[in-house]
Amino acid sequence: MNVTYEHKPAMTFIGFSASIRPEEGYQKCPEFWDREYSRKYARLWQTMKPETPVEAAILENGIGLFAICDEKEGAFEYWIAGLYRGGDVPQGLKLYTFPESDWAMFSAKGPLPGSLQALNTRVWQEWYPGEGQQYAGNGNAMLEVYSPGDMQSPDYECGIWVPVCRDGNQPGKEDGNNASEIVSTMTVMGLL
């Protein structure tokens, strides 16, 4: 598994979300994508002519090129998102900001959702217990990154980015290691 590290400025995303229990993530996240595709994307991708403010925001901000997994008590908020370019936030959409951070960036190749789910498991079962112990989580969320193209192709590329801080450099370090809490929750819930 390859990992690269890169520093990024604060990033704000726009999108919509659903609350999902960790033990149902590998089933419910793809179902959420399928449901939202039929509601918000199917007609839009055929015409590329937005008819609503939400459809305009989808095109203007690339909503669907990212997903955010924001850990909450007993669940996570799963977002379908795009990089926010400014402007109005239509009803039904909301903003999420990651602080300036270093990122551990992992990549996978293959059809979705299998390639991304396998990568997610490897990140938390292989990287985190080893090299990942050198870092503290920078917040309670991680980012899924999608490329344009055929998501069922064996050559499709996607990734997972985890915001990190070197131990001792984490803002709010007194609150504990958030990445450790995420892994503990995922293990207890049977995801790992």
C-alpha positions as a Python dict, from the first residue, in 0.01 Angstrom:
ca = {
    (1, 'M'): (0, 0, 0),
    (2, 'N'): (146, 333, -105),
    (3, 'V'): (102, 645, 104),
    (4, 'T'): (221, 996, 30),
    (5, 'Y'): (211, 1295, 261),
    (6, 'E'): (119, 1642, 148),
    (7, 'H'): (41, 1971, 321),
    (8, 'K'): (-282, 2141, 212),
    (9, 'P'): (-442, 2472, 310),
    (10, 'A'): (-787, 2472, 469),
    (11, 'M'): (-1042, 2326, 226),
    (12, 'T'): (-1418, 2387, 227),
    (13, 'F'): (-1655, 2142, 66),
    (14, 'I'): (-2022, 2168, -29),
    (15, 'G'): (-2259, 1875, -37),
    (16, 'F'): (-2531, 1672, 126),
    (17, 'S'): (-2510, 1393, 379),
    (18, 'A'): (-2672, 1100, 557),
    (19, 'S'): (-2607, 955, 901),
    (20, 'I'): (-2481, 596, 879),
    (21, 'R'): (-2390, 348, 1152),
    (22, 'P'): (-2030, 223, 1115),
    (23, 'E'): (-2125, -144, 1092),
    (24, 'E'): (-2350, -63, 792),
    (25, 'G'): (-2104, 162, 609),
    (26, 'Y'): (-1999, -76, 332),
    (27, 'Q'): (-2366, -136, 245),
    (28, 'K'): (-2530, 201, 319),
    (29, 'C'): (-2271, 432, 157),
    (30, 'P'): (-2314, 277, -193),
    (31, 'E'): (-2694, 279, -140),
    (32, 'F'): (-2676, 651, -55),
    (33, 'W'): (-2480, 718, -377),
    (34, 'D'): (-2733, 519, -583),
    (35, 'R'): (-3031, 697, -427),
    (36, 'E'): (-2882, 1045, -469),
    (37, 'Y'): (-2770, 970, -824),
    (38, 'S'): (-3126, 890, -928),
    (39, 'R'): (-3260, 1199, -745),
    (40, 'K'): (-3001, 1460, -833),
    (41, 'Y'): (-2772, 1342, -1113),
    (42, 'A'): (-2939, 1114, -1368),
    (43, 'R'): (-3124, 1384, -1562),
    (44, 'L'): (-2847, 1639, -1511),
    (45, 'W'): (-2577, 1414, -1664),
    (46, 'Q'): (-2794, 1362, -1971),
    (47, 'T'): (-2850, 1733, -2040),
    (48, 'M'): (-2572, 1912, -1847),
    (49, 'K'): (-2828, 2193, -1809),
    (50, 'P'): (-2913, 2266, -1447),
    (51, 'E'): (-3279, 2337, -1374),
    (52, 'T'): (-3250, 2394, -997),
    (53, 'P'): (-3004, 2574, -767),
    (54, 'V'): (-2888, 2235, -633),
    (55, 'E'): (-2815, 2110, -986),
    (56, 'A'): (-2622, 2430, -1060),
    (57, 'A'): (-2418, 2381, -740),
    (58, 'I'): (-2346, 2018, -837),
    (59, 'L'): (-2193, 2130, -1165),
    (60, 'E'): (-2018, 2443, -1035),
    (61, 'N'): (-1853, 2268, -738),
    (62, 'G'): (-1797, 1917, -872),
    (63, 'I'): (-2023, 1762, -609),
    (64, 'G'): (-1955, 1390, -632),
    (65, 'L'): (-1578, 1407, -677),
    (66, 'F'): (-1536, 1370, -300),
    (67, 'A'): (-1703, 1204, -5),
    (68, 'I'): (-1647, 1297, 358),
    (69, 'C'): (-1671, 1050, 646),
    (70, 'D'): (-1722, 1258, 961),
    (71, 'E'): (-1714, 1045, 1277),
    (72, 'K'): (-1994, 1116, 1525),
    (73, 'E'): (-2110, 941, 1842),
    (74, 'G'): (-2235, 597, 1732),
    (75, 'A'): (-2249, 691, 1363),
    (76, 'F'): (-2073, 886, 1094),
    (77, 'E'): (-2203, 1161, 871),
    (78, 'Y'): (-2136, 1051, 513),
    (79, 'W'): (-2122, 1337, 264),
    (80, 'I'): (-2130, 1342, -114),
    (81, 'A'): (-1932, 1660, -173),
    (82, 'G'): (-1739, 1890, -402),
    (83, 'L'): (-1476, 2157, -346),
    (84, 'Y'): (-1671, 2475, -265),
    (85, 'R'): (-1596, 2760, -508),
    (86, 'G'): (-1801, 3024, -327),
    (87, 'G'): (-2144, 3167, -385),
    (88, 'D'): (-2486, 3074, -257),
    (89, 'V'): (-2542, 2748, -70),
    (90, 'P'): (-2878, 2620, -196),
    (91, 'Q'): (-3131, 2475, 47),
    (92, 'G'): (-3053, 2108, 104),
    (93, 'L'): (-2677, 2158, 76),
    (94, 'K'): (-2428, 2252, 348),
    (95, 'L'): (-2060, 2331, 395),
    (96, 'Y'): (-1781, 2137, 566),
    (97, 'T'): (-1431, 2278, 626),
    (98, 'F'): (-1113, 2081, 690),
    (99, 'P'): (-846, 2292, 866),
    (100, 'E'): (-502, 2347, 716),
    (101, 'S'): (-333, 2013, 760),
    (102, 'D'): (-88, 1753, 648),
    (103, 'W'): (-262, 1464, 474),
    (104, 'A'): (-181, 1095, 447),
    (105, 'M'): (-296, 1016, 93),
    (106, 'F'): (-369, 661, -25),
    (107, 'S'): (-473, 548, -372),
    (108, 'A'): (-651, 249, -521),
    (109, 'K'): (-731, 123, -868),
    (110, 'G'): (-1033, -84, -965),
    (111, 'P'): (-1412, -80, -981),
    (112, 'L'): (-1618, 84, -707),
    (113, 'P'): (-1719, 25, -439),
    (114, 'G'): (-1487, -274, -390),
    (115, 'S'): (-1156, -99, -456),
    (116, 'L'): (-1231, 186, -216),
    (117, 'Q'): (-1370, -42, 55),
    (118, 'A'): (-1062, -265, 34),
    (119, 'L'): (-838, 41, 56),
    (120, 'N'): (-1031, 172, 358),
    (121, 'T'): (-986, -158, 540),
    (122, 'R'): (-613, -164, 457),
    (123, 'V'): (-563, 196, 574),
    (124, 'W'): (-709, 123, 915),
    (125, 'Q'): (-578, -233, 960),
    (126, 'E'): (-229, -192, 810),
    (127, 'W'): (-118, 172, 792),
    (128, 'Y'): (-276, 302, 1112),
    (129, 'P'): (-142, 35, 1353),
    (130, 'G'): (209, 77, 1204),
    (131, 'E'): (322, 399, 1040),
    (132, 'G'): (-2, 575, 1133),
    (133, 'Q'): (94, 562, 1501),
    (134, 'Q'): (345, 841, 1428),
    (135, 'Y'): (52, 1074, 1366),
    (136, 'A'): (-245, 1213, 1551),
    (137, 'G'): (-572, 1269, 1370),
    (138, 'N'): (-647, 1628, 1277),
    (139, 'G'): (-1021, 1619, 1340),
    (140, 'N'): (-1271, 1334, 1318),
    (141, 'A'): (-1317, 1315, 942),
    (142, 'M'): (-1147, 1168, 636),
    (143, 'L'): (-1192, 1228, 267),
    (144, 'E'): (-1267, 992, -21),
    (145, 'V'): (-1139, 1122, -356),
    (146, 'Y'): (-1288, 1012, -689),
    (147, 'S'): (-1160, 1067, -1041),
    (148, 'P'): (-1378, 1125, -1346),
    (149, 'G'): (-1435, 817, -1558),
    (150, 'D'): (-1595, 476, -1561),
    (151, 'M'): (-1627, 376, -1195),
    (152, 'Q'): (-1663, 9, -1295),
    (153, 'S'): (-1340, 0, -1495),
    (154, 'P'): (-1048, -206, -1363),
    (155, 'D'): (-836, 106, -1426),
    (156, 'Y'): (-1059, 346, -1227),
    (157, 'E'): (-859, 548, -970),
    (158, 'C'): (-981, 669, -631),
    (159, 'G'): (-828, 744, -294),
    (160, 'I'): (-858, 810, 75),
    (161, 'W'): (-703, 1114, 242),
    (162, 'V'): (-663, 1127, 619),
    (163, 'P'): (-579, 1465, 781),
    (164, 'V'): (-290, 1415, 1023),
    (165, 'C'): (-58, 1600, 1258),
    (166, 'R'): (271, 1473, 1395),
    (167, 'D'): (221, 1379, 1761),
    (168, 'G'): (283, 1683, 1976),
    (169, 'N'): (184, 1924, 1698),
    (170, 'Q'): (-189, 1859, 1702),
    (171, 'P'): (-417, 2150, 1782),
    (172, 'G'): (-622, 2053, 2087),
    (173, 'K'): (-391, 1758, 2166),
    (174, 'E'): (-531, 1752, 2518),
    (175, 'D'): (-853, 1616, 2368),
    (176, 'G'): (-679, 1287, 2281),
    (177, 'N'): (-593, 1108, 1960),
    (178, 'N'): (-901, 1129, 1737),
    (179, 'A'): (-768, 876, 1485),
    (180, 'S'): (-730, 623, 1765),
    (181, 'E'): (-1091, 686, 1870),
    (182, 'I'): (-1212, 635, 1510),
    (183, 'V'): (-1024, 305, 1477),
    (184, 'S'): (-1156, 187, 1815),
    (185, 'T'): (-1515, 265, 1711),
    (186, 'M'): (-1470, 96, 1373),
    (187, 'T'): (-1322, -215, 1541),
    (188, 'V'): (-1599, -238, 1801),
    (189, 'M'): (-1864, -200, 1528),
    (190, 'G'): (-1711, -480, 1322),
    (191, 'L'): (-1592, -266, 1030),
    (192, 'L'): (-1230, -363, 1094),
}
